[in-house]
Amino acid sequence: MRTIGSYARVAETLRSYFFEELQLTEEEPGLKEILARYPQLIVVMNHGPALGALAGILSAATLYGVHGGSHRVPYGITWRGFYRLPVSRSLARYVTQARAPVEFQDALHCLKGKKINDCFIMPEGENCNFGNGRDIQPFISSRFVELAVRAGLPILVMVHSGSEKWGNSLNIPGLLSRWMKLIPHRMVQRLRESGRLSVPTWPRKLPVLQLAYQLYRPELQQSALSDDSAIRSRQIWQEAWMVQALMQQMVDGLRLEPATMKLPKLVSAAISPTGR
């Protein structure tokens, strides 16, 4: 499987096209220390608008690259619909390193078998289409928490701010949402709840993309997981809601106090495809 460093040249080319500058708010412990201390992590990122996923992926590659993580092997879990069309299928396979939609047990097996270092997830999923591109939308699934708990791993929360300019958030009257029969019922329901539709725009170059990260250790332990599926689901969702609140707090923090540390280019940082 490919390392994060093997994506460096592609990531740097795209980064120079889409962003003038990446700025990071440093935390304690530092990311270099986190990556050195934890050989494996569940990485949870915010989505932004639909095209904001691109900002998340490129910024994650940069953050890992300049903090000594280019040798690590990534694995991604994304919307299974991307695997249904030829063009998006090829892209999804390349980015996630998964040939088909990833099931929970497959991801857990890869983590426990030490086949991968980091499992990347954007839990807002398609709900990103029904927000303002800035605020964190309700999570589609909470199973990333169960994945972290069962694998005994902490969660690295990464957020970005700025990609909201790649979408227009429109107010959609409730009456109109009832006529959207071509999209799944779950998406119609979310549209009715939010009253907003995020329409992608051409991803023009951003002057600044702001980034932040924080290590989150789940309070829930595997030994405390209930055998009752309904109770276990509530346990996991309670933890997921805490992660969601943390992500919102981090995004709000970037708006109030802009990041100040400018990240260097991957190529200028002399990162090789093997990370050595």
N, C-alpha and C positions, 0 to 999 in steps of 0.2 A: 504493500500500500504506500501511497505517496506521503511524504512528510509535509508539514506546513511550509518549510523552506522551498520545496519543489514548486510551490505556487508563487514564489516571490517575484519572479520577473513579470508574470502575467498580472499579479496584483499591483505591482508598481506602475506598470503601463496604464492600467485602468485608473489607478489612484491619481496619476498626473493628469488624466483626462477629466476626471469628475471633481477633484478637490484642489484648491489652491494650497490649503494647509490643514493639517490634522493637529488638534490641540488636546492635551490630556490633563485631567485633574488627577494627580498622584494621591494614593492612599497608603495607609500603613495596615498590614505589611505591604511592601512594594510588590509589583507584579513579578519581578525577577525572583524575589524570595518565594512567592507563592508557587511559581512554576518549578523552582528547585525543590521545594518541600513536598509538593504533591505530584507524583508521577502521572496521576489520572485525575480528571475533573469533569463534572457536568457543567457545561458553559451555557448560560441562559442569557439571551440577548433580546433587546426590544426590536420591534419591527419598523416603526414609523409608518409611512404610507406604503403602498404596494411595492414601489421601487426602492423603498428604504432598506429592504433586505440586502441590496447591493452595498449600501453604505456600511451595514453591519458586518458583512463578510469581509470586505476590503479592510475595514478598520481592525477587525480581529486578527487578520493576517499580519498587519503592520505591528500591532501591539505585541503579538507573540514574537515576531521577527526581531524587534529591537530590544526585547527583554529576555533573550536567550532561549526561546522556545521553538526555534525553527526546525529542530530535529524531531519534534513531537508529531505523532500520527493523528490526524483529525478524522472525525466521523460525523456526519450530519443527519438529522431527522427533519424532513420537510414535508410539505403537503403532497399527498400521494397522487394528486391530479397531475403534477408535473411529469410523472412517469408514463402518462397516457398518450402524449403527443411526441412525435419524433424529435423535434428541435429541443423542446424543454426536457425531454427524457435524457438526451445526451448531456445537456448542461447539468441536470440534477445528478446524474451519475458521476460526472466529473467533480462537482463541488462536494457532494456528500460522500463519495466513495462507496455508495451502496447501489447495487444493480437494480433493486426494486424497492418499493415502499418498505420501510423498516418496521418490523413488529417489535413489541416490547421485549419479548424473550430473546430475540436476535440481538438487540442492543445490549441487554444484560449479559448475554453469553460472550459478546465481544469484550465487554469491560472486564468481566471476571476472568476471561482467558488471557487478559493482558495484550490483546491484539491491537488495541488502540489506546491512545493517551487521553484524548478529549472528545466528548460527545457534545456537539453544538446543536442547540434547539432555540427556536423562536416561538414560544408558547401562545402568542396572540393569534398566530396562524392567519386564516382568512378574515378574522375580525378586524384586521388592519384596514379593510375596505370600508369600514363603517365608523371611522373616527375622524379626528382633525389632523392626524399625522404627528401630533406632539404627545398627547396623553396616552398612557398605557391602556390598551383595550382589554376586556375580559379574556382570560385564557381559554383556548379551545379545549385544552386537556391539562390535567394536573399530574400526569404520570411521570413527568420528568422528576418530580419529587420522589415518587416511589422508586424510580431508577436509581436516584442518588442514595436513598435509604438502603435499598437492597444490595447495592454495590459497595456501600460504606464510604461514599465519597462526598466531599463538600461541593458546593455550588459556586461557581465563579459567575457573578452577575456583571454583565457588560451592557452599557447603554451609550447611545449616541444622540446628538441633537443637531439639527440643521437640515436633515433630509426631508423635513415636512414641506420644504419648498418644491419637492418633486411631486406634489399632489394638490388638487383643489378640493376642499371640503365643502360639499353642497348640502343645503337643507332640503330634505325630501319630505313632503307632506305625507302623513299617515295614509291618506286615501290612495296616493300614488303607489305606495309600497305594496298595497294589496294586489296590484295588477302585475307585479313582477313574478310571473309564473315560471319563468325560464331558469330561475336560480333555486338552489335547494331550500327546503323549508327552514332549515336552521339559519340560513343567511337572511331569509325574509324576516324571520323573527328578530334577528339582531338589528336589521334595518329599522324595523318598527320601534325597537327599544331606543336606538340611538337617534333616529331621525336624520342621520347624516350619511352621505355617500362620498367616499374619497375617490376622486377620479385622477388617475395618473397623468402627469404632464411630462414633457420631454425633460430628461434629467440634465439640465444645464449645469455648468460648472459652479460648484459652491465655493465661496471665498474661504469659509472655515467649516469644518465638521468637528464638533466638540465631543470628547469621549470621557467616560469615567468607568471605573470598575470597583467591585467590592466583593470580598469573600464572605459567603453565607454558609453557615453550618446548620443543617436541619436540626431542629429540636426533637423531631420524631425519630425514634430508634426502631430498628427492625424487630427487636424483641417485643416492642409495644404494638406492632401492627395486628389489628384484630383479624380473626379468622372469618368473621362475618363480613361479606363483601360490602354491604351498605355502610357499616360502621367504618370499615377501612377506607372507603371512598371519602367519608366525611373527614377522617383524620388527615388524609393526603391533601384534600382541598383546603383545609385550614392552614396547612403549611404553605400551599401554593399562594393563597391570598396574602400571606405575609411577604412572600417574594414579590408579588405584584405591587404591594404597597411600597416595598423598598425600591423597586425600579422607578415608580412614580416619584418618590422622594429624590432619587438620584437625578432624574431628568429635570425636575423642578430646580434642583441645585445648580445644574449647568446653566439654566436660564438666568438665575439670580446672580451667580458668581461664575462668569465664563472661565473656562480652562485656560491655563497660561503656558503650559509646557508644550513647546512645538516638537512634534515627532520628526526625526530625520527620515530621509528616503531609505528604503530597504537596500537598494543597490549601493548607496553611499555608505551604508552601515556594513558593507562587505559580507552579506549573508549569502552563503552558497546554498544550492539545492539540497544538500545533505545536512545543512545546519552547522557545518564544521568550518 
